[in-house]
Amino acid sequence: MSTSAAAASARPTKPRPSPWRWVIVAAVVAFTWFAAEQTRFSIPELIENFTRANDLAKEFWPPAWEVARGLVDPFLETIQIAVIGTIVGCGLAIPLSFLAAYPTAPGTAVRVISRFSMNILRTMPDLFWAILFATAVGFGPFAGAVALSIFALAIMAKLFSETVDAIETGPLEAVRATGASRFQAVRRAVWPQVRPNFVAYAFYIFELLIRASVVLGLVGAGGVGTSLNRWRQFFQYDRVMVLVLITLVIVLTLEAVGALVRKRLS
Amino acid sequence: MIELRDLSVVYPGGVVGLDSVDLTIPDGQFVVVVGLSGAGKSTLLRAINGLVPATSGSVKVDGEEVVGAHERQLRDIRSRIGMIFQTFNLVTRTSVLNNVLCGRLSQVPTWRSTLGLWPTKDKDIAFDALTRVGIVEKAYVRASDLSGGQQQRVAIARALAQKPTLMLADEPVASLDPPTSHQVMRYLQRINRELEITTLVNLHFLDLAKEYAERIIGLREGKLVFDGAGDDVDDDVFRDIYGRSLTADDILETPTL
């Protein structure tokens, strides 16, 4: 008894939790309540609306499958836009990420500038880019592809540069010590470490772009979005449902293929 | 030949790595650097190939000045200096051969190495290097699938593939068990003798230092405090270098009971 009591007294006292903890909790609760008030967010109302959602469901169901045939070409266009956006955006993200990451940046100035431009790219919403390029190169799939390339670049550069930040730097130092150039060392000592992550992110971004390109059609940037926009305006929700279901199947298929590739690579 | 003149390294933050070190190492010598951790052993090696920039003084490798050398010159000097690390520093997610070929990067056009289109001549050099450390059969195995001792031999092969005139080894056996440590030290010794590559090894195990060193250099707090033949060194000298009495942790092998 006395020995265990002595052992207990030898333990350090547990540090007191910061008093700020309660301030932060209170602030989060207060802001949530304020935001709910302002947006008139109400759970009872949501439940009430959904219990009489029968009418809503009737609008969407059954899906108007007869429009599916006509959707083949728009969907092909959507996929093409997403493929180009993924390849161009992710391709450009490789050099940008290496310039922006701590272990591989050639200098502080280059790193800071790269990070800054990455943040600018990411701050702009994808719809902004679509509208910008639609104005610049005209409405259509080309504007959509360019807008999505930038969207892909912004996301990939963020994810990938953070992955490069976390690499083991030992191999990089060792390869630099052989007299290799910075580029060669990045290619040979860093790229093999981060390649599996890059491929996984690219699949994720392709999925995002499929969904984003549906939305971009709303501003006339090509793909199925054009059909979506038309049907939405005429309240043809049974047709919208077909579009939603096809998108779902495509995204799920991509997810499965991506998981397979990731497994092979790791 | 390596010539250090009044070489000092002060790290950002004011920590002194090396304090006016003068040292000349003739071609072909096998030199062991001893000292406590923090005494400047790693800094000494890294100042020689410019991985750590010198604050003042001069480092000459085969007559070429390292201190203040430009990127291009520095890479040229480094290409003739092999380096081995405590943690091996292999690219574990790629094959053994790809790791060894990294030693050829300075001699192969960038577009070729980037696409993996290595010239046959350079592949031959890589395979020869792997043969020399007795591990050529693992050429296409992923580096992460090798044991610690095997990984260190691959790292030696990567350095050999540079066809270096100088080999720097920074605590090459600190992560290995005693039998493997001796195996790696014997490879370094054999390379030194057969290929006449000047070799500088940092060690903190005194029995290993005595067994392999042709010449021993002692560092304490960044200063060179001992320089003599390996045979001349006894426990008193080590006590002097360490500035304290010796313990069981200072030797690799437990004395036989």
Interface residues (C-beta under 8 A of the other chain):
Chain A: G170 P171 E173 A174 V175 R176 A177 T178 G179 A180 S181 F183 Q184 A185 R187 R188 A189 P192 Q193 R195 P196
Chain B: N49 L51 R75 D76 I77 R78 S79 R80 I81 G82 M83 F85 T87 F88 N89 L90 V91 T92 R93 T94 N98 C102 G103 L105 S106 T110 S113 T114 A155 R158 A159 Q162
